[in-house]
């Protein structure tokens, strides 16, 4: 087994180190692997491979190696330190480089959709704190998540203002409204793993395609945040699953596959701001982000499959796998 982080490709988001801090370390320029994973760490290395927004994590001979279902520990202190090590600052955005002439209407429409959907963080944080009130580390980490996520609509809205886009006075307040969480706590965690992975890829694509340089840098910053957040939700979801009784774990795994199936069905069945945002991008009025959604779906399948210890490789695997889990055959 060999693990490598391609130095010139790594964007130093820190997601791999959040997932598997004993195997990956974040250096001053990029992350790097320091040793091979133990059996209990293999699942996190596999997740790092697919969550990495720039595909810099390279793994060989891992898929055939069984992963351990050991209890997972997640501490706020560790997560907060990881975030501080890679967090970007508002001062790093040099607005003097802004070129409004390179911000066409189609691009502004895409950014407007992104900024609007990002505002749902406010109500989502309230619901997270209520639903997970008895998980001290998770609710403490919410302070990190809320702070970092709140900066996303802030800088996107500021970019829109500076390129001459007029926004209504209630733009932020309307965006703060989101749908209630599902009754399953594990399903909620899986939903957010999926949405953060998807958002990371959307922003990474925007960073590569934006003709306006300041927006490209902003999108790169946000993509790194989203990948690291996906990694953190993944660890908490894995902790929840591994701590459950066998029967509760079976129900949770079934719920996880159902969430995946719903997400694959589109925004009409997966009511999450990110899913709804991407659905709106299909409208010609908003232009196209050129996300290459097929590759994102494959990425999400592999991430959720590793989380649930299920052989999810193609969309055709989802329905039979769900039946197998419900019947106790997986």
N, C-alpha and C positions, 0 to 999 in steps of 0.2 A: 504494500500500500504506500502511495506517495501523495503528499499534499503540497501544493505550491500556490503562491499568490503572485500573479504576474505584476511586477513592480510598475512598469509603464502604463498598465491598464487600471490599477487600483486607484479609486477616487478617495480613499481614506474615510469611508463612511463609518467604519467601526462595527458594522453589523456582524462580521465573522467573529470578532473578539467578544461581542455581547453574547453570541450564541455559545461559544466555546472558548472561554478565557484562558484555559490551560493549554490550548493548542495554538491559538492565534494571539499575536500581540500587535498593537498599533504603534508604529514608529513615527518619527517626525515627518516622513515623506509618504509612507504607505504602510499597510499591514504586512505581516509575514507570519508563516507557520514556524513554530519553534519545536514541535515534536509530533509524533503520530498520536492519534486518538486512542483512548481506552475503549473497550466495548460500550460503555455507557455514554461515551462522547461521540460515537460514530453517527448517530442520528442527527446531532447538531452540526457536524461537518457536512453531512449531506444537505441539510437545510441551508447552510452558509453558501454552498455551491449555487443554489437556485435563488436565494434571496439577494446575493451580491448584485447590485444594480449594473455593474460593468462587466460581469462574467469574468472577474479576475481570479476567482478561486478555482483552481484546477485539482481534481481528485481522480486517482486511478485505483482500480481494484477495491472500491468501497461497497458497491451495490451488492456483491455476493456475500459480504461479511455481515453476520447477524448483529443486530444492535441490542443492547441490554435495556430492560425496562426498569432501571433503577429509579428510586425516588429522586426528584429534581429539587435542588435548592436554588432559590433566587433571592438575592438581597438588594435592598434599595441602595445601600452604600456602594456596592459594586457597580450597579447600573448608573448611578449618578456620577461616579468617577469616570466611567467609560464615556458618558455623554460630554462631560467637561473636557475630556482629552481631545475631542474632535469637533466640538461645537464651533460654528462660524459666528461672527459678530456682525451686527448691523453696520458697524463702521467699515466693514470689508467691502461694502457695496459702494463703488465710486460712481455717483450719479453724474459726474462730469463727463463720463464716457457715453452717456445716453444719446442715442440718435433717433429722434422721433420719426425721421424720414424713412427709417428702416422698420417701422412698426405699422404694417398695413392693417386694414380693417379686419381681415380674417384672423390675423394674429391677435389683435386686441380682443376679438370675440372669444377666442380660446382662453386667453388669460382671464377674461371676465368670468367665464364659467368656472375656471379653477378657483379664482378668488372667492366666488360666491359659495362654492361647495366647501371650501376650507373653513368658512365661518361656523359650520356645524360643530366644530370642536367645543365650543362653549357649552352647548346643551349636552353633548356627549360626555364631557367631563363630569357634569352634574350627575348624570345617570351612572357613570362608572363608580363614582364615590358612593352612591346609594346602593348599587347592586353588589359591590365588592367591599362593603364597609368593614368586614371582619378580616380582610387580608391586608395586614399592615404594610408590607413591602409594596404591594400593588398600588394601594391608595397613596402611599408616599411617592411612588414613581409617577403617579398621575400629575404631580406638580411639575415634573420635568417634561412630561408629554405635553401638558397644557401650555407651558411656557414656549416650548419649541414650535408646537403647532400653531400657536397664536401669531407667531411672527410670519407665518406663511401668507395669510390673507393681508397682513399689514404691508409687507413689501410688495406683494402683487398689486394691491390697490394703489399704493404709492407710485408704482410704475405706470399704471393706467392713468393716474392723474397727470403725471409728468409728460406722457405722450399725447395728452389732450383729450383723453376719454372722459366723458361726463357721466358720473354715477349718481343715482338718486340718493337722497338723504337717508333713506331707510334701507340701503343696500346691505349694510352689515347686520342690522337687526333681523331682516328677513332671512338672511343666510344662517342665522343662529338656530333656526327651528329645524329639528331633525325628528325622524320617526322613533318611537319608543323601542327599547331593546327587546329582544326575544326573551322568553322565560328561561331558556337554558343559558346558564352562565358560560358553559363551555362553548356553546354555539356562538355566543357573543364574542368570545376570544378568537375563535376560528374566523368569524366574519371579519374581524379587524386585522388578523394576519393577512387574509386575502386582499382586503382593501388597501393595506399599506404596501404590499408587494406590487399591486396594480398601480398605485399612485407613484411609487418609485420609478417604475418603468415609463409612466406617462411623462413625468418631469425629466427623466433622463433623455427621452425622445425630444422633448421640447428644447432641452439644452443643446442637443446636437443640431436641431433644425432651425432654431430661431435666428433670423437674420439680424436681430437687434442684440448687440453684445452684452448689455447690462442684463437684459432678460435671460440670456443664455447662462450667465453666471448665477443669477438668482435661482433659476431652475435646477442647476447643478447642486447648489446648496440644499434646496428642498428635497431633491431626489435622495441625497445622502441621509437626510433626516428620516425620510419615509422608510428607507431600507433598514435603518437602525431600529426604528419603531416596530417594523414587522418582526425583526429578530427578537425584540423584547416581548411582544405579545406571544410569539411562538414559545419562548421559554416559560412564560406564565401558563400558557395552555398545556404545555407538556407537563408542568408541575401538577396542574389540576388533574390531568388524565392519569398520571402515574401514582397519585395519592388516593385515587378512588378505589372502591371495592370492585371486584371483578364484574359484578352485575352493573354497577354504576358506570364503570369504564366501558362496558359494551354499549350501554345506552348513549354515552357521550360520543363514542366513535361513530355510532349510527347517526347521531345528530350532526357530527362534523361532516360526514359524507352528504347528508341532506343539505347542509349549508352550501357545500361545494356545488352540488347539483343545482340548487337554486341560483347561485351566482352564475353558473354557466348558462342558465336560462335567460339572463339579462336583467335589466333594471325593473322590468315588470314583475319579476318574482323576487329579486334581491333588492329590497328597499334600503339602500345605503347610499349616502351622498356621492361616493366615488363611482359606484355603479351607475347611478343616475346621470352623473356628469358625463361619463363616457358614452352613455346611450344618446345624450344630446349631441355629442360630437358627430354622430352619424348623420345629423341633419345638415344638409348642404348649406343652410343659412350660416352655420357656424364654421364652415370650412372643415378641414380634416387634420387631425394631429398626426396621422400616418403612424399610428402606434404599432401596427402589425399585431393585432389582438390575438391571432392564432398562437404566436410565440409566447404571449403573456399567459394564455390559458394553459399551455403546456407547463410553464414555470409554476403556476399556481397549483396545478395537479400534482407536480412533484413535491412541492413544499407541503401540501396537505397530506399527501401519501406518507411522507417521512414522519410527520407529526403523529399520524394515526397508526403507523406501522402497517400500512396497507399498500398492496401493489397497484398504485394508481399511476399509469403511464400515459394512457390515452383517454379521451372522453368516453369512448366505448366501454371503458373499465368501470365507470362510476356506478351505473345501475346494477350490474351483477354483483359488484362488491358490496353495495348497500344491502342487497338481498342476503348475501352471505353473512354479513354482520348481524342483521336482524334475526337470522336463523341460527346464529351461534356457530357458524362454520368458519369464521375468521376471528 
